[in-house]
Amino acid sequence: MQNQQGQMHQNMHTGNVPQQMNHGGHEVFDVHEVLSGAIGTMNQYLLLQQHVKDPELLDILNRQYQFMQDEYNITVECFKTGQDPSKPTQSYKMTQGNDFVYGLTPSQPKKPLQSVSEITDECISGLMLGCVKSGASTKTMAACEVTNPVVRRVLADSVPNCIEMAYELSIYQNKHHYYQVPQLAQQDMTQLLNAFAPAQGMPQMPNNNMMKH
């Protein structure tokens, strides 16, 4: 029996599985975690929005929020129906360059805030970065457990978007010296960069037929 997504799946006890039930138990729990995390991220972005001072960071926050909302709706739709969503998945595109500045400059030690009035753009961008990094990890783990082919593809397509958002926030932080990137000494770097060599050819495998007695 065929349907929109291909072969009809079977439950050994109940027979044919309709599209909206084409999910494994582990998958259902993992996707619930993904969707709950997406809601938490969007809620946190909403709460942080009123405290942003830098127009550039506010633009990043708003663009990322809108993209997350669309992606959330797509995931909810295909999870509930088991079929292709009415809107295709998109790729997030950041608007700035990708040049990091390396090296450390003196800065004050970090410590927890004592009041909401102390919230800065450094703090806000750091919280945003933590959210999207968490999303990348959760979606990757969930995609490995998903049995529904559409939900698996939607989650897998979402992971690079989380990575792109995290990269955008890292570049923003680096530009404003919130996130400083140290480098190793040149001698150590050279040794580590040349620590691996390419593999060549196929290794000789034992012949299973010759091993049989």
Accessible surface in RSA format (square Angstrom, percent):
REM  Atomic radii and reference values for relative SASA: ProtOr
REM  Chains: A
REM  Algorithm: Lee & Richards
REM  Probe-radius: 1.40
REM  Slices: 20
REM RES _ NUM      All-atoms   Total-Side   Main-Chain    Non-polar    All polar
REM                ABS   REL    ABS   REL    ABS   REL    ABS   REL    ABS   REL
RES MET A   1   151.77  78.6  94.25  62.4  57.52 137.0  93.38  79.4  58.39  77.4
RES GLN A   2   136.98  76.6 111.80  81.7  25.19  60.0  59.37 126.4  77.61  58.9
RES ASN A   3    41.72  28.8  16.49  15.9  25.22  60.7  29.65  71.4  12.06  11.7
RES GLN A   4   119.51  66.8  77.27  56.5  42.24 100.6  46.12  98.2  73.39  55.7
RES GLN A   5    47.56  26.6  17.78  13.0  29.78  70.9   8.88  18.9  38.69  29.3
RES GLY A   6    25.55  31.5   0.00   N/A  25.55  31.5  24.39  66.9   1.16   2.6
RES GLN A   7   134.91  75.4 122.39  89.4  12.52  29.8  29.10  61.9 105.80  80.2
RES MET A   8    29.04  15.0  25.29  16.7   3.74   8.9  25.14  21.4   3.90   5.2
RES HIS A   9    87.44  47.8  83.36  57.9   4.08  10.4  53.80  55.4  33.64  39.1
RES GLN A  10   120.78  67.5  89.82  65.6  30.96  73.7  50.98 108.5  69.80  52.9
RES ASN A  11    62.08  42.8  54.41  52.6   7.66  18.5   6.90  16.6  55.18  53.3
RES MET A  12   177.55  91.9 131.21  86.8  46.34 110.3 112.25  95.4  65.30  86.5
RES HIS A  13   156.77  85.7 119.16  82.8  37.61  96.2  84.06  86.6  72.71  84.6
RES THR A  14   112.21  79.8  76.35  77.4  35.86  85.5  75.52 101.4  36.69  55.5
RES GLY A  15    28.94  35.7   0.00   N/A  28.94  35.7  26.01  71.4   2.93   6.6
RES ASN A  16    68.45  47.2  47.57  46.0  20.88  50.3  16.22  39.0  52.22  50.5
RES VAL A  17    25.39  16.7  23.12  20.9   2.26   5.4  24.28  21.1   1.11   3.0
RES PRO A  18    61.14  44.6  57.38  52.3   3.76  13.7  60.81  50.2   0.33   2.1
RES GLN A  19    16.79   9.4  13.68  10.0   3.12   7.4  11.21  23.9   5.58   4.2
RES GLN A  20    93.98  52.6  85.78  62.7   8.20  19.5  23.35  49.7  70.63  53.6
RES MET A  21   127.01  65.8 116.43  77.1  10.58  25.2  90.11  76.6  36.90  48.9
RES ASN A  22    10.67   7.4   9.80   9.5   0.87   2.1   1.55   3.7   9.11   8.8
RES HIS A  23    37.13  20.3  10.89   7.6  26.24  67.1  12.45  12.8  24.68  28.7
RES GLY A  24    24.34  30.0   0.00   N/A  24.34  30.0  24.04  66.0   0.31   0.7
RES GLY A  25    51.61  63.6   0.00   N/A  51.61  63.6  35.91  98.6  15.69  35.1
RES HIS A  26   108.73  59.4  97.62  67.9  11.11  28.4  65.35  67.4  43.38  50.5
RES GLU A  27     0.40   0.2   0.09   0.1   0.31   0.7   0.09   0.2   0.31   0.3
RES VAL A  28    49.28  32.4  49.28  44.6   0.00   0.0  49.28  42.8   0.00   0.0
RES PHE A  29   152.77  76.4 145.89  90.4   6.88  17.9 147.15  89.2   5.62  16.1
RES ASP A  30    23.07  16.2  22.52  22.4   0.55   1.3   3.81   9.0  19.25  19.2
RES VAL A  31     0.00   0.0   0.00   0.0   0.00   0.0   0.00   0.0   0.00   0.0
RES HIS A  32   104.08  56.9 101.86  70.8   2.22   5.7  61.81  63.7  42.26  49.2
RES GLU A  33   106.79  61.3  98.86  74.8   7.93  18.9  36.19  70.0  70.60  57.6
RES VAL A  34     6.03   4.0   2.65   2.4   3.38   8.1   4.03   3.5   2.00   5.4
RES LEU A  35    23.12  12.9  23.12  16.5   0.00   0.0  23.12  16.2   0.00   0.0
RES SER A  36    73.05  61.7  62.00  82.7  11.06  25.5  33.70  71.8  39.35  55.1
RES GLY A  37    39.37  48.6   0.00   N/A  39.37  48.6  36.09  99.0   3.28   7.4
RES ALA A  38    20.44  18.8  11.06  17.1   9.38  21.3  18.68  26.3   1.75   4.6
RES ILE A  39    74.33  42.3  74.09  55.2   0.24   0.6  74.33  53.5   0.00   0.0
RES GLY A  40    36.62  45.2   0.00   N/A  36.62  45.2  31.80  87.3   4.81  10.8
RES THR A  41    18.24  13.0  16.37  16.6   1.87   4.5   5.46   7.3  12.78  19.3
RES MET A  42    15.83   8.2  15.51  10.3   0.32   0.8  14.97  12.7   0.86   1.1
RES ASN A  43    77.82  53.7  76.72  74.1   1.10   2.6  18.99  45.7  58.82  56.9
RES GLN A  44    56.64  31.7  55.03  40.2   1.61   3.8  13.90  29.6  42.75  32.4
RES TYR A  45     0.00   0.0   0.00   0.0   0.00   0.0   0.00   0.0   0.00   0.0
RES LEU A  46   105.76  58.9  97.85  70.0   7.91  19.9  99.63  70.0   6.13  16.5
RES LEU A  47   115.50  64.3 113.89  81.5   1.61   4.1 114.43  80.4   1.08   2.9
RES LEU A  48    11.18   6.2  11.18   8.0   0.00   0.0  11.18   7.8   0.00   0.0
RES GLN A  49    67.38  37.7  62.39  45.6   4.99  11.9  10.67  22.7  56.71  43.0
RES GLN A  50   137.31  76.8  95.56  69.8  41.75  99.4  41.45  88.2  95.86  72.7
RES HIS A  51    54.89  30.0  48.18  33.5   6.71  17.2  27.31  28.1  27.58  32.1
RES VAL A  52    21.16  13.9   0.18   0.2  20.97  50.5   0.18   0.2  20.97  56.9
RES LYS A  53   148.06  72.2 119.09  73.1  28.98  69.0 110.15  99.1  37.92  40.4
RES ASP A  54    30.84  21.6  25.87  25.8   4.97  11.8  16.30  38.4  14.55  14.5
RES PRO A  55   105.23  76.7  96.86  88.3   8.38  30.4 100.05  82.6   5.18  32.2
RES GLU A  56    56.18  32.3  48.31  36.5   7.87  18.7  36.76  71.1  19.42  15.9
RES LEU A  57     0.00   0.0   0.00   0.0   0.00   0.0   0.00   0.0   0.00   0.0
RES LEU A  58    62.45  34.8  62.45  44.7   0.00   0.0  62.45  43.9   0.00   0.0
RES ASP A  59    66.75  46.8  62.45  62.2   4.30  10.2  22.26  52.4  44.49  44.4
RES ILE A  60     3.15   1.8   3.15   2.3   0.00   0.0   3.15   2.3   0.00   0.0
RES LEU A  61     2.52   1.4   2.52   1.8   0.00   0.0   2.52   1.8   0.00   0.0
RES ASN A  62    61.27  42.3  54.87  53.0   6.41  15.4  25.47  61.3  35.80  34.6
RES ARG A  63    59.12  24.8  51.55  26.3   7.57  18.0  53.74  73.4   5.39   3.3
RES GLN A  64     0.00   0.0   0.00   0.0   0.00   0.0   0.00   0.0   0.00   0.0
RES TYR A  65    57.04  26.6  57.04  32.5   0.00   0.0  32.58  24.5  24.46  30.1
RES GLN A  66    93.90  52.5  93.90  68.6   0.00   0.0  43.52  92.6  50.38  38.2
RES PHE A  67    32.54  16.3  28.67  17.8   3.86  10.0  31.83  19.3   0.70   2.0
RES MET A  68    20.79  10.8  17.81  11.8   2.98   7.1  17.65  15.0   3.14   4.2
RES GLN A  69    66.47  37.2  66.47  48.6   0.00   0.0   8.94  19.0  57.53  43.6
RES ASP A  70    43.67  30.6  41.57  41.4   2.10   5.0   8.68  20.4  34.99  34.9
RES GLU A  71    15.27   8.8  14.29  10.8   0.98   2.3   8.96  17.3   6.31   5.2
RES TYR A  72    52.25  24.4  47.64  27.1   4.61  12.0  26.03  19.6  26.22  32.3
RES ASN A  73    81.30  56.1  75.78  73.2   5.52  13.3  25.34  61.0  55.96  54.1
RES ILE A  74     7.25   4.1   6.63   4.9   0.61   1.5   7.13   5.1   0.12   0.3
RES THR A  75     6.89   4.9   6.89   7.0   0.00   0.0   0.81   1.1   6.08   9.2
RES VAL A  76    38.13  25.1  38.08  34.5   0.05   0.1  38.13  33.1   0.00   0.0
RES GLU A  77    56.65  32.5  51.71  39.1   4.94  11.8  27.84  53.8  28.82  23.5
RES CYS A  78     0.00   0.0   0.00   0.0   0.00   0.0   0.00   0.0   0.00   0.0
RES PHE A  79    26.09  13.1  22.55  14.0   3.54   9.2  22.55  13.7   3.54  10.1
RES LYS A  80   145.76  71.1 125.80  77.2  19.96  47.5  76.42  68.8  69.34  73.9
RES THR A  81    56.12  39.9  51.66  52.4   4.47  10.6  53.54  71.9   2.58   3.9
RES GLY A  82     0.00   0.0   0.00   N/A   0.00   0.0   0.00   0.0   0.00   0.0
RES GLN A  83    61.09  34.2  61.09  44.6   0.00   0.0   5.15  11.0  55.94  42.4
RES ASP A  84    70.93  49.7  56.60  56.3  14.33  33.9  17.77  41.8  53.16  53.0
RES PRO A  85    17.07  12.4   3.25   3.0  13.82  50.2   3.25   2.7  13.82  85.9
RES SER A  86   103.23  87.2  60.31  80.5  42.92  98.9  52.98 112.8  50.25  70.4
RES LYS A  87    92.28  45.0  91.34  56.0   0.94   2.2  64.78  58.3  27.49  29.3
RES PRO A  88    93.53  68.2  85.94  78.3   7.59  27.6  93.28  77.0   0.25   1.6
RES THR A  89    31.96  22.7  13.86  14.1  18.10  43.1   3.99   5.4  27.97  42.3
RES GLN A  90    93.63  52.4  83.03  60.7  10.60  25.2  31.44  66.9  62.19  47.2
RES SER A  91    73.81  62.4  57.82  77.2  15.99  36.8  17.73  37.7  56.08  78.6
RES TYR A  92    13.28   6.2   7.14   4.1   6.15  16.0   8.13   6.1   5.16   6.4
RES LYS A  93   150.89  73.6 138.41  84.9  12.48  29.7  90.17  81.2  60.72  64.7
RES MET A  94    36.81  19.1  17.02  11.3  19.79  47.1  17.02  14.5  19.79  26.2
RES THR A  95   102.85  73.2  63.06  63.9  39.79  94.8  57.96  77.9  44.89  67.9
RES GLN A  96    39.23  21.9  20.19  14.8  19.04  45.3  27.02  57.5  12.21   9.3
RES GLY A  97    54.84  67.6   0.00   N/A  54.84  67.6  41.33 113.4  13.52  30.3
RES ASN A  98    88.71  61.2  77.88  75.3  10.83  26.1   3.06   7.4  85.65  82.8
RES ASP A  99   123.91  86.8 107.20 106.7  16.71  39.5  35.26  83.0  88.65  88.4
RES PHE A 100    45.57  22.8  26.16  16.2  19.41  50.5  26.30  15.9  19.27  55.1
RES VAL A 101    95.88  63.1  90.91  82.3   4.98  12.0  94.27  81.9   1.61   4.4
RES TYR A 102   121.16  56.6  94.96  54.0  26.20  68.2  55.31  41.6  65.84  81.2
RES GLY A 103    37.56  46.3   0.00   N/A  37.56  46.3  30.03  82.4   7.53  16.9
RES LEU A 104   120.32  67.0  87.09  62.3  33.23  83.5  87.09  61.2  33.23  89.4
RES THR A 105    75.25  53.5  67.57  68.5   7.68  18.3  61.63  82.8  13.62  20.6
RES PRO A 106   141.10 102.8 108.07  98.5  33.04 120.1 120.36  99.4  20.74 128.9
RES SER A 107    76.10  64.3  38.61  51.5  37.49  86.4  31.11  66.2  44.99  63.0
RES GLN A 108   151.54  84.7 142.68 104.3   8.86  21.1  58.84 125.2  92.70  70.3
RES PRO A 109   115.93  84.5  93.32  85.1  22.61  82.2 104.44  86.2  11.48  71.4
RES LYS A 110   146.44  71.4 116.46  71.5  29.98  71.4  95.17  85.7  51.27  54.6
RES LYS A 111   168.71  82.3 141.58  86.9  27.13  64.6  91.80  82.6  76.91  81.9
RES PRO A 112   110.66  80.7  96.27  87.8  14.39  52.3 108.33  89.4   2.33  14.5
RES LEU A 113    78.75  43.9  54.56  39.0  24.19  60.8  54.87  38.5  23.88  64.3
RES GLN A 114   143.51  80.2 109.11  79.7  34.40  81.9  44.81  95.4  98.70  74.9
RES SER A 115    53.63  45.3  40.51  54.1  13.12  30.2  47.64 101.5   5.99   8.4
RES VAL A 116    98.70  64.9  91.25  82.6   7.45  17.9  93.22  81.0   5.48  14.9
RES SER A 117   103.38  87.4  63.52  84.8  39.85  91.8  58.22 124.0  45.16  63.3
RES GLU A 118    75.70  43.5  64.57  48.9  11.13  26.5  36.64  70.9  39.06  31.9
RES ILE A 119    25.12  14.3  22.02  16.4   3.10   7.5  22.02  15.9   3.10   8.4
RES THR A 120    68.23  48.5  67.60  68.5   0.63   1.5  61.29  82.3   6.94  10.5
RES ASP A 121    15.19  10.6  12.60  12.5   2.59   6.1   2.35   5.5  12.84  12.8
RES GLU A 122    50.90  29.2  48.86  37.0   2.04   4.9  14.76  28.5  36.14  29.5
RES CYS A 123    37.20  28.1  25.77  28.7  11.43  26.9  17.90  45.4  19.30  20.8
RES ILE A 124     0.00   0.0   0.00   0.0   0.00   0.0   0.00   0.0   0.00   0.0
RES SER A 125     0.00   0.0   0.00   0.0   0.00   0.0   0.00   0.0   0.00   0.0
RES GLY A 126    30.58  37.7   0.00   N/A  30.58  37.7  20.53  56.3  10.05  22.5
RES LEU A 127    76.07  42.4  71.10  50.9   4.97  12.5  73.74  51.8   2.33   6.3
RES MET A 128     0.07   0.0   0.00   0.0   0.07   0.2   0.07   0.1   0.00   0.0
RES LEU A 129    24.47  13.6  24.47  17.5   0.00   0.0  24.47  17.2   0.00   0.0
RES GLY A 130    39.40  48.6   0.00   N/A  39.40  48.6  33.07  90.8   6.33  14.2
RES CYS A 131    20.55  15.5  12.93  14.4   7.62  17.9   5.26  13.3  15.29  16.5
RES VAL A 132     4.81   3.2   2.34   2.1   2.48   6.0   4.81   4.2   0.00   0.0
RES LYS A 133   121.43  59.2 113.05  69.4   8.38  20.0  61.58  55.4  59.85  63.8
RES SER A 134    65.22  55.1  55.92  74.6   9.30  21.4  31.94  68.0  33.28  46.6
RES GLY A 135    18.63  23.0   0.00   N/A  18.63  23.0  18.36  50.4   0.28   0.6
RES ALA A 136    16.47  15.1  15.96  24.6   0.51   1.2  16.26  22.9   0.21   0.6
RES SER A 137    67.15  56.7  58.00  77.4   9.15  21.1  34.48  73.4  32.68  45.8
RES THR A 138    34.47  24.5  28.53  28.9   5.95  14.2  15.76  21.2  18.71  28.3
RES LYS A 139    25.62  12.5  25.62  15.7   0.00   0.0   8.95   8.1  16.67  17.8
RES THR A 140    60.57  43.1  59.06  59.9   1.51   3.6  54.29  72.9   6.28   9.5
RES MET A 141   126.80  65.7 126.47  83.7   0.33   0.8  95.93  81.6  30.87  40.9
RES ALA A 142     2.17   2.0   1.18   1.8   0.99   2.3   1.18   1.7   0.99   2.6
RES ALA A 143    15.07  13.9  10.58  16.3   4.49  10.2  10.80  15.2   4.26  11.3
RES CYS A 144   102.10  77.2  64.13  71.5  37.97  89.2  27.13  68.7  74.97  80.8
RES GLU A 145    69.65  40.0  58.44  44.2  11.21  26.7   6.35  12.3  63.30  51.7
RES VAL A 146    13.77   9.1   0.00   0.0  13.77  33.2   0.00   0.0  13.77  37.3
RES THR A 147    86.41  61.5  64.41  65.3  22.00  52.4  67.86  91.2  18.54  28.0
RES ASN A 148     0.00   0.0   0.00   0.0   0.00   0.0   0.00   0.0   0.00   0.0
RES PRO A 149    55.28  40.3  50.20  45.8   5.08  18.5  52.62  43.4   2.66  16.6
RES VAL A 150     5.13   3.4   3.89   3.5   1.25   3.0   5.13   4.5   0.00   0.0
RES VAL A 151     0.00   0.0   0.00   0.0   0.00   0.0   0.00   0.0   0.00   0.0
RES ARG A 152   113.80  47.8 113.80  58.0   0.00   0.0  28.63  39.1  85.17  51.6
RES ARG A 153    85.22  35.8  84.31  43.0   0.91   2.2  50.25  68.7  34.97  21.2
RES VAL A 154     0.63   0.4   0.08   0.1   0.55   1.3   0.08   0.1   0.55   1.5
RES LEU A 155     0.94   0.5   0.94   0.7   0.00   0.0   0.94   0.7   0.00   0.0
RES ALA A 156    38.74  35.6  28.97  44.7   9.77  22.2  31.40  44.2   7.35  19.5
RES ASP A 157    57.31  40.1  48.83  48.6   8.48  20.1  13.74  32.3  43.58  43.5
RES SER A 158     1.84   1.6   1.36   1.8   0.47   1.1   1.79   3.8   0.04   0.1
RES VAL A 159    23.23  15.3  23.23  21.0   0.00   0.0  23.23  20.2   0.00   0.0
RES PRO A 160    75.95  55.4  70.57  64.3   5.38  19.6  71.76  59.2   4.19  26.0
RES ASN A 161     5.67   3.9   5.32   5.1   0.34   0.8   0.35   0.8   5.32   5.1
RES CYS A 162     8.04   6.1   7.79   8.7   0.25   0.6   0.09   0.2   7.95   8.6
RES ILE A 163    99.82  56.8  97.59  72.7   2.23   5.4  99.29  71.5   0.53   1.4
RES GLU A 164    54.05  31.0  53.77  40.7   0.28   0.7   5.50  10.6  48.55  39.6
RES MET A 165     4.18   2.2   4.18   2.8   0.00   0.0   2.11   1.8   2.07   2.7
RES ALA A 166    14.19  13.0  14.09  21.7   0.10   0.2  14.19  20.0   0.00   0.0
RES TYR A 167    80.62  37.6  77.11  43.9   3.51   9.1  60.65  45.6  19.97  24.6
RES GLU A 168     0.15   0.1   0.15   0.1   0.00   0.0   0.00   0.0   0.15   0.1
RES LEU A 169     0.00   0.0   0.00   0.0   0.00   0.0   0.00   0.0   0.00   0.0
RES SER A 170    16.44  13.9  16.44  21.9   0.00   0.0   3.65   7.8  12.79  17.9
RES ILE A 171     9.65   5.5   9.14   6.8   0.51   1.2   9.29   6.7   0.36   1.0
RES TYR A 172     0.56   0.3   0.56   0.3   0.00   0.0   0.00   0.0   0.56   0.7
RES GLN A 173    14.00   7.8  14.00  10.2   0.00   0.0   0.00   0.0  14.00  10.6
RES ASN A 174     6.42   4.4   4.74   4.6   1.68   4.0   0.05   0.1   6.37   6.2
RES LYS A 175   103.30  50.4  84.08  51.6  19.22  45.8  66.54  59.9  36.77  39.2
RES HIS A 176    64.56  35.3  50.14  34.9  14.42  36.9  34.71  35.8  29.85  34.7
RES HIS A 177   115.16  62.9 102.45  71.2  12.71  32.5  68.93  71.0  46.23  53.8
RES TYR A 178    64.06  29.9  46.25  26.3  17.82  46.4  23.03  17.3  41.03  50.6
RES TYR A 179    92.41  43.1  90.22  51.3   2.19   5.7  51.79  38.9  40.62  50.1
RES GLN A 180    36.14  20.2  22.14  16.2  14.00  33.3  11.80  25.1  24.34  18.5
RES VAL A 181    26.21  17.2  25.88  23.4   0.34   0.8  26.21  22.8   0.00   0.0
RES PRO A 182    84.85  61.8  70.55  64.3  14.31  52.0  72.07  59.5  12.78  79.5
RES GLN A 183   107.36  60.0  72.48  53.0  34.88  83.0  20.13  42.8  87.23  66.2
RES LEU A 184    97.20  54.1  83.94  60.1  13.26  33.3  86.90  61.0  10.31  27.7
RES ALA A 185    65.29  60.0  46.12  71.2  19.17  43.6  58.12  81.8   7.17  19.0
RES GLN A 186   153.17  85.7 141.19 103.2  11.99  28.5  49.51 105.4 103.66  78.6
RES GLN A 187   146.57  82.0 135.30  98.9  11.27  26.8  46.72  99.4  99.85  75.7
RES ASP A 188    71.81  50.3  70.03  69.7   1.78   4.2  12.24  28.8  59.57  59.4
RES MET A 189    55.96  29.0  55.96  37.0   0.00   0.0  36.07  30.7  19.89  26.3
RES THR A 190    69.43  49.4  68.29  69.2   1.14   2.7  53.07  71.3  16.36  24.7
RES GLN A 191   128.81  72.0 118.03  86.3  10.78  25.7  39.81  84.7  89.00  67.5
RES LEU A 192   104.58  58.2  95.69  68.5   8.89  22.3  95.93  67.4   8.65  23.3
RES LEU A 193   132.70  73.9 103.18  73.8  29.52  74.2 106.62  74.9  26.08  70.2
RES ASN A 194   110.22  76.0  83.64  80.8  26.58  64.0  28.85  69.4  81.37  78.6
RES ALA A 195    61.62  56.7  24.35  37.6  37.28  84.8  34.47  48.5  27.16  71.9
RES PHE A 196   183.46  91.8 157.42  97.5  26.04  67.8 161.99  98.2  21.47  61.4
RES ALA A 197    91.89  84.5  59.49  91.8  32.40  73.7  62.66  88.2  29.23  77.4
RES PRO A 198   112.42  81.9  90.29  82.3  22.13  80.4 101.38  83.7  11.04  68.6
RES ALA A 199   104.93  96.5  66.66 102.9  38.27  87.1  76.64 107.9  28.29  74.9
RES GLN A 200   163.99  91.7 128.89  94.2  35.10  83.6  44.99  95.8 119.01  90.3
RES GLY A 201    73.76  91.0   0.00   N/A  73.76  91.0  43.06 118.2  30.70  68.8
RES MET A 202   164.11  85.0 133.46  88.3  30.65  73.0 101.21  86.0  62.90  83.3
RES PRO A 203    87.06  63.4  69.46  63.3  17.59  64.0  81.43  67.2   5.63  35.0
RES GLN A 204   181.33 101.4 145.35 106.2  35.98  85.7  55.31 117.7 126.02  95.6
RES MET A 205   125.59  65.0 106.13  70.2  19.47  46.4  83.29  70.8  42.30  56.0
RES PRO A 206    96.82  70.6  74.45  67.9  22.38  81.3  86.42  71.4  10.40  64.7
RES ASN A 207    76.79  53.0  62.98  60.9  13.81  33.3  20.96  50.4  55.84  54.0
RES ASN A 208   106.98  73.8 100.97  97.6   6.00  14.4  24.40  58.7  82.57  79.8
RES ASN A 209   114.43  78.9  99.83  96.5  14.60  35.2  25.80  62.1  88.63  85.7
RES MET A 210   156.01  80.8 123.78  81.9  32.23  76.7 108.60  92.3  47.41  62.8
RES MET A 211   119.02  61.6 102.55  67.9  16.48  39.2 105.88  90.0  13.14  17.4
RES LYS A 212   151.93  74.1 128.86  79.1  23.06  54.9  85.65  77.1  66.28  70.6
RES HIS A 213   226.52 123.8 147.58 102.6  78.94 201.9 137.64 141.9  88.88 103.4
END  Absolute sums over single chains surface
CHAIN  1 A    14271.2      11499.2       2772.0       8339.0       5932.2
END  Absolute sums over all chains
TOTAL         14271.2      11499.2       2772.0       8339.0       5932.2
